[in-house]
């Protein structure tokens, strides 16, 4: 796969953040997973919100974040709430 910004939910800003934390390809994003990728982004951008976490998961699954299953959103929300400051 080419640029990360070609994935659903990933714009130029998030692509740049992913690149900054060492994630440059879809394969790397898929391997690290949305949660760990989000934690890496949060380390460089304290404003990383739950929507960014949903966006990363959607990008991995190849769908818009609004199409994530309710169960997956609940799992990600629980994860996000644990790390929210």
N, C-alpha and C positions, 0 to 999 in steps of 0.2 A: 504494500500500500504506500501511497505517496505521502504528501503532507498531512499532518494531523488535522489541519483546518478543513480538510475535505470530509472529515467524519461528521456525523450528525452532532449537533450541540457544541462543536468546538470552533470558536472564532479565533481571530488572530491573537488576542490577548491571552487566552487560555493556552493556545499553542505555544506562545512565547514562554509562558510560565512552565509548561511541561518541558520545553527545551532547557530552561534554566535549571531544572531539577534532574536533568539527565534522561528524560523520556523524549525520544526523537521519532519513534515509529509506532505504528499501531501494534506491532508485535510486542514491543516493550511495554506499552500501555496495558495490553491484555495480560501480559505475564505478571506485571506488578499488581494489577487490579485497581479498581476505582478507589477503594478505601486508602490504600497506601499511597496512591498517586495524589489523592486529596490531602493527605497528611503532609506530603512533601511540599505541595503548593501552599498549604496553610503555614508552613514554616517560613516561607518567604513573603506571604501575603496574608496578614491576619484577618482580612476581610473575606476570606474564602468562606462562602456560605453553603447551605445545604443544596441550593440549586446547582452549584458547581459540582457537588458530589453526585447529584442526580445526572447532570450533564455528562460526567465522566463515565458513569455506568451505562448510560444510554449509548455513548460513543462506542464503548466496548461491545455492546449488544447490537449495534448498528441501527438503533431506533431513536426517535425523538424522546427526550426525557419525560414528556407527558404520556408516553405510551408504556412506561415502565409498569410492571404489574404492581398491584397494591401491596402485596406481600414484600416485594423487593424494596419498595419505597419505605415501608414500615421498618424493615431491617436497616436500611441506610439511615433513617431518622434516628433510630436507637443508637447507632454508631456515632452519628453527628452529635447527638445530645450528650454523649459521654465525653466528647472532646471540646464541647462548647465552653467558652470562658466568659 
